[in-house]
């Protein structure tokens, strides 16, 4: 899930807090990741790409916050 997709999901209130069931209001510390890179004999292999992001509920009375590699799990249609 790209940074723009996360911003859009939050803006469209499609990213849902698992604790209070309200829409997640903010995020922090987005980072693209590469799990494994091997370079041998001029062949570069990349095993997987992903991202890490800290999702923050931000709704009144809810202090839920989670650092995740799977932000799509919190998106509802």
C-alpha positions as CSV (number, residue, x, y, z in Angstrom):
1,X,0.0,0.0,0.0
2,X,1.6,3.2,-1.1
3,X,1.8,6.4,1.0
4,X,-0.8,8.0,-1.2
5,X,-3.2,5.1,-0.8
6,X,-2.8,5.4,3.0
7,X,-3.5,9.1,2.9
8,X,-6.6,8.5,0.7
9,X,-8.0,5.7,2.9
10,X,-7.7,8.0,6.0
11,X,-9.2,11.0,4.2
12,X,-12.1,8.9,2.9
13,X,-12.6,7.4,6.4
14,X,-12.1,3.8,5.1
15,X,-9.3,2.9,7.5
16,X,-11.1,1.6,10.7
17,X,-9.7,1.4,14.3
18,X,-10.1,-2.2,15.6
19,X,-10.6,-0.9,19.1
20,X,-13.3,1.8,18.9
21,X,-14.5,1.0,15.3
22,X,-14.2,4.7,14.3
23,X,-12.1,5.9,11.4
24,X,-8.4,6.2,11.9
25,X,-7.4,9.9,11.9
26,X,-3.7,9.9,11.4
27,X,-0.5,8.0,10.7
28,X,3.2,8.5,11.4
29,X,6.6,7.1,10.3
30,X,5.8,5.7,6.9
31,X,8.8,3.8,5.4
32,X,9.2,1.7,2.3
33,X,11.0,-1.6,3.0
34,X,12.8,-4.2,1.1
35,X,13.1,-7.5,3.0
36,X,16.1,-9.1,1.2
37,X,18.5,-8.1,-1.5
38,X,21.1,-10.4,-3.0
39,X,23.7,-9.3,-5.5
40,X,25.8,-12.0,-7.0
41,X,27.5,-12.3,-10.3
42,X,25.8,-9.1,-11.5
43,X,22.3,-10.4,-10.7
44,X,20.3,-8.4,-8.3
45,X,17.3,-10.1,-6.6
46,X,14.7,-8.4,-4.5
47,X,12.6,-10.8,-2.5
48,X,9.8,-8.5,-1.4
49,X,8.8,-4.9,-1.0
50,X,6.5,-3.5,1.6
51,X,6.0,-0.6,3.9
52,X,5.8,0.1,7.6
53,X,3.6,2.7,9.0
54,X,2.3,3.7,12.5
55,X,-1.5,4.1,12.4
56,X,-3.0,6.3,15.1
57,X,-6.7,6.2,15.9
58,X,-7.0,9.8,17.1
59,X,-10.7,9.6,18.1
60,X,-11.7,11.0,21.5
61,X,-11.3,8.5,24.2
62,X,-9.3,6.0,22.1
63,X,-5.6,5.7,22.5
64,X,-5.1,2.8,19.9
65,X,-1.8,3.0,18.0
66,X,0.0,0.3,16.0
67,X,3.1,0.0,13.9
68,X,2.2,-2.4,11.1
69,X,3.5,-3.8,7.8
70,X,-0.1,-4.6,6.8
71,X,-2.1,-1.4,6.7
72,X,-4.6,-2.9,4.2
73,X,-5.9,-5.0,7.1
74,X,-7.5,-1.9,8.5
75,X,-9.3,-0.8,5.3
76,X,-13.0,-1.5,4.9
77,X,-15.0,-0.8,1.8
